[in-house]
Amino acid sequence: MRSRNSERWIEAALGGLFGQSFRDIEVLVVDSGSRDATLEIASRFPCRIIGIPAESYFPGRVLNRAIPETAGEVLVFQNSDCIPAHENVLAALLEAFWAAEAEAAFGRQTPRADAWPWVRRDYARAYPATGPAPGWLPLSLAFAAMRRSSWRERPFYETAWGSEDIEWGTWARKTGRKVVYVPAAAVEHSHNYTLRQLYGRRFIEGEADAFIHGGRNRWRDLSGRWVRAIARDVMDGCREGEWKDLVGTPVRRWIYHWAYHRGHRHGERRISRQDGDGGLGQRVVLERQE
């Protein structure tokens, strides 16, 4: 469990985890410089805590350093703001390893009660209640599990700041590894990002996709995605009667896709220059989390 300033959620996240029907677990919390009550709350639970400076947090790197500190043969990842929906979510997630012989599995994320309408719609598209996850989502580490042997074969990449789960899932898919989406393993998790925070998240996703998928992101790609996203939001909003949500749609979706475009172009430049420094993406997202 990775945490930073998670006092609002971490008690429910850890409480839900330790209240699971499957109890044979070892819990490691890696905290990156929390300044609130996160560490005090986490210390109430039977887990081990490792602290790192906030500026040292680089997702793939942190995971690759933390995993050897644990002993289990199945690695489970749970964000510190993910709250299990019921007492059997961990058992449902792990069932994929026994019944489906998966190398990795990930659960469904359901939006919080206060999630904005567009957030609810985006989560519903990404994490359906039945059937498989969409093709563009091969893995999500917000709530997921993986065989230790699979991680040893392919540690998380450390090239760009974000999307370490997408990169690993994409590799798994290309190499014929089995990754299973488990809707029954549901957790409550969503973010009402400000426009500033949204820019940071999408910038690092664009940068990462340049390394994961390659290719170029052109102006016509940006404008096409923007127009299609607006049209989809308008149709959904009209159907659901969420009129107020439509007012900010053009600006919100522009930032959503403009940030991705800029991040992707930055990733393209890094690739062309063989630049191994992922510091810009790290600064862009961390500065906007404050």
C-alpha positions in Angstrom: 0.0 0.0 0.0 1.5 3.3 -1.1 0.3 6.4 0.8 0.8 10.1 1.1 -1.5 12.5 3.0 -4.2 9.8 3.0 -5.8 10.5 6.4 -9.2 10.9 4.9 -9.2 7.3 3.5 -6.5 5.1 4.9 -8.4 4.0 8.1 -11.2 2.7 6.0 -8.8 1.2 3.5 -6.8 -0.7 6.1 -9.8 -1.5 8.2 -11.5 -3.0 5.1 -8.3 -5.0 4.3 -7.9 -6.5 7.8 -11.6 -7.3 7.9 -11.4 -9.6 4.8 -12.4 -13.2 5.0 -9.0 -14.1 3.6 -6.6 -13.3 6.5 -3.3 -14.9 5.6 -1.7 -11.5 4.7 1.4 -9.5 5.4 0.9 -5.7 4.9 3.6 -3.2 4.0 2.8 0.5 3.8 5.2 2.7 1.9 4.6 6.3 2.8 6.1 9.2 0.8 6.3 12.1 3.2 2.8 12.4 4.7 2.3 15.6 6.7 -1.1 14.7 8.1 -2.3 11.9 10.4 -1.7 9.1 7.8 1.2 7.5 9.7 -0.5 7.8 13.1 -3.6 6.1 11.7 -1.6 3.4 9.9 0.3 2.6 13.1 -2.9 1.4 14.7 -3.0 -1.6 12.4 -0.7 -4.6 12.3 1.3 -3.5 9.3 4.9 -2.5 8.7 5.6 1.0 7.5 8.5 2.3 5.4 8.9 6.0 5.0 10.6 7.7 2.0 10.9 11.4 1.1 8.1 12.9 -1.1 10.6 13.8 -3.8 11.9 10.2 -4.0 8.5 8.9 -5.0 8.7 7.4 -8.5 6.0 4.7 -8.8 7.8 1.9 -10.6 11.0 2.4 -8.7 9.2 2.4 -5.3 7.4 -0.8 -6.1 10.5 -2.5 -7.3 12.3 -1.5 -4.0 9.4 -2.4 -1.7 8.5 -5.8 -3.1 11.7 -7.5 -1.9 10.8 -6.3 1.6 7.8 -8.8 1.6 7.7 -12.6 1.5 4.4 -13.7 0.0 4.2 -15.6 -3.3 1.2 -13.5 -4.4 1.7 -9.7 -4.3 -1.4 -7.6 -3.7 -1.6 -3.9 -4.4 -4.1 -1.6 -2.8 -4.1 2.1 -2.9 -4.4 3.9 0.4 -7.6 5.5 -0.7 -9.3 2.3 -2.0 -12.0 0.9 0.3 -13.0 -2.7 -0.1 -16.7 -3.0 -0.9 -17.3 -6.2 1.1 -15.3 -8.8 3.1 -14.7 -11.1 0.2 -13.0 -8.8 -2.3 -9.6 -10.1 -1.6 -10.7 -13.7 -1.8 -12.4 -13.0 -5.1 -9.2 -11.4 -6.5 -7.1 -14.3 -5.4 -9.5 -16.8 -6.8 -8.2 -15.8 -10.3 -4.9 -17.4 -9.4 -6.4 -20.7 -8.3 -9.3 -21.1 -10.7 -8.1 -19.2 -13.8 -4.4 -19.7 -13.4 -3.8 -16.0 -13.9 -0.4 -14.3 -13.6 -2.1 -11.1 -12.5 -5.6 -9.9 -11.7 -7.3 -6.6 -11.0 -10.5 -5.6 -9.4 -13.4 -3.2 -10.2 -13.3 0.4 -9.1 -16.6 2.0 -8.2 -16.9 5.8 -7.8 -17.5 7.4 -4.4 -20.9 8.8 -3.5 -19.6 12.3 -4.1 -18.1 11.6 -7.5 -19.0 14.2 -10.2 -21.2 12.9 -13.1 -18.4 12.8 -15.7 -16.2 10.9 -13.2 -18.9 8.3 -12.6 -19.3 7.9 -16.4 -15.5 7.5 -17.0 -15.3 4.9 -14.2 -18.3 3.0 -15.5 -16.6 2.7 -18.9 -13.3 1.6 -17.5 -14.6 -0.8 -14.9 -17.8 -2.6 -16.0 -19.9 -4.5 -13.6 -19.8 -7.6 -15.8 -17.6 -8.9 -18.6 -14.0 -7.9 -19.4 -12.4 -4.6 -18.9 -11.9 -2.4 -22.1 -9.0 -3.3 -24.3 -7.1 -0.1 -23.4 -7.0 -1.1 -19.7 -4.8 -4.2 -19.4 -4.1 -3.8 -15.6 -4.8 -1.3 -12.8 -2.8 -1.5 -9.6 -5.3 0.5 -7.5 -6.5 -2.9 -6.4 -4.7 -5.8 -8.1 -2.5 -8.9 -7.5 0.4 -10.5 -9.2 2.5 -13.6 -8.8 5.9 -12.8 -7.4 7.5 -15.0 -10.1 5.9 -12.8 -12.7 7.2 -9.7 -11.2 10.7 -11.2 -11.0 10.5 -12.0 -14.7 9.3 -8.4 -15.5 9.8 -5.8 -12.8 7.9 -2.5 -13.1 9.4 -0.1 -15.5 11.1 3.1 -14.2 11.4 5.1 -17.4 8.5 7.5 -16.9 6.7 8.6 -13.8 3.2 7.0 -14.4 1.3 4.1 -15.8 3.6 1.4 -14.5 0.6 -0.9 -14.3 -0.4 -0.2 -18.0 3.1 -0.9 -19.1 3.3 -4.2 -17.3 -0.2 -5.2 -18.4 0.7 -4.3 -22.0 3.8 -6.4 -21.8 1.9 -9.3 -20.3 -0.7 -9.2 -23.1 1.9 -9.1 -25.9 3.8 -12.1 -24.4 0.7 -14.2 -23.8 0.5 -13.9 -20.0 -2.9 -14.2 -18.5 -4.3 -11.1 -16.7 -7.9 -11.4 -15.4 -10.3 -8.6 -14.6 -12.4 -9.5 -11.6 -15.6 -7.4 -11.2 -16.5 -9.1 -7.9 -13.3 -7.7 -6.4 -14.8 -4.3 -6.0 -13.3 -1.3 -4.2 -14.6 2.3 -3.8 -12.1 4.6 -5.5 -12.4 7.8 -7.5 -11.0 11.4 -7.7 -12.8 14.7 -8.4 -9.6 16.2 -9.8 -9.3 20.0 -10.1 -8.3 21.2 -13.6 -4.8 21.6 -12.3 -4.6 18.1 -10.9 -6.2 16.7 -14.1 -3.5 18.3 -16.2 -0.8 16.6 -14.1 -2.3 13.2 -14.3 -2.9 13.3 -18.0 0.5 14.7 -18.7 2.3 11.8 -17.1 -0.1 9.3 -18.8 0.7 10.8 -22.2 4.4 10.7 -21.5 4.2 7.0 -20.4 2.1 6.0 -23.4 4.9 7.4 -25.7 7.2 4.8 -24.2 4.6 2.0 -23.9 2.9 2.2 -27.3 5.3 4.4 -29.4 4.0 6.5 -32.3 3.4 10.2 -32.5 0.6 12.3 -31.1 -0.4 14.9 -33.7 -2.6 18.0 -33.6 -5.3 16.2 -35.5 -5.3 13.4 -32.9 -5.7 16.0 -30.2 -8.6 17.8 -31.9 -10.3 14.6 -32.9 -10.3 13.2 -29.4 -11.5 16.5 -27.9 -14.5 16.7 -30.3 -15.4 13.1 -29.8 -15.2 13.4 -26.0 -17.4 16.5 -25.9 -20.0 14.8 -28.1 -20.0 11.7 -25.9 -20.3 13.8 -22.7 -23.2 15.8 -24.1 -25.1 12.7 -25.2 -24.5 11.0 -21.8 -25.4 14.2 -19.9 -28.6 14.7 -21.8 -29.6 11.1 -21.4 -29.0 11.3 -17.6 -30.3 14.8 -17.1 -27.0 16.1 -15.8 -27.3 19.5 -17.4 -25.1 21.4 -15.0 -22.2 19.0 -15.6 -22.2 19.9 -19.3 -21.3 23.6 -18.7 -17.6 22.8 -18.0 -17.3 20.0 -20.5 -15.4 21.8 -23.4 -12.8 23.2 -21.0 -12.4 20.1 -18.9 -12.0 17.8 -21.9 -9.6 20.2 -23.6 -7.3 20.1 -20.6 -7.8 16.4 -20.4 -6.5 15.9 -24.0 -4.2 18.8 -24.2 -2.2 17.6 -21.2 -2.0 14.1 -22.6 -0.8 15.5 -26.0 1.9 17.6 -24.3 3.0 14.7 -22.2 3.1 12.4 -25.2 5.2 14.9 -27.2 7.6 15.2 -24.2 7.9 11.4 -24.2 8.6 11.4 -27.9 11.4 13.9 -27.4 12.9 11.9 -24.6 12.8 8.8 -26.8 14.5 10.6 -29.7 17.2 12.0 -27.5 17.6 8.8 -25.5 16.9 10.9 -22.4 16.6 8.7 -19.3 15.5 11.6 -17.0 11.9 11.3 -15.9 12.1 14.3 -13.6 9.8 16.6 -15.6 6.8 14.3 -15.4 7.4 13.8 -11.7 7.5 17.5 -11.1 4.4 18.2 -13.2 2.2 15.7 -11.3 3.6 16.1 -7.8 3.4 19.9 -7.9 -0.2 19.7 -8.8 -1.1 17.3 -6.1 -0.6 20.0 -3.4 
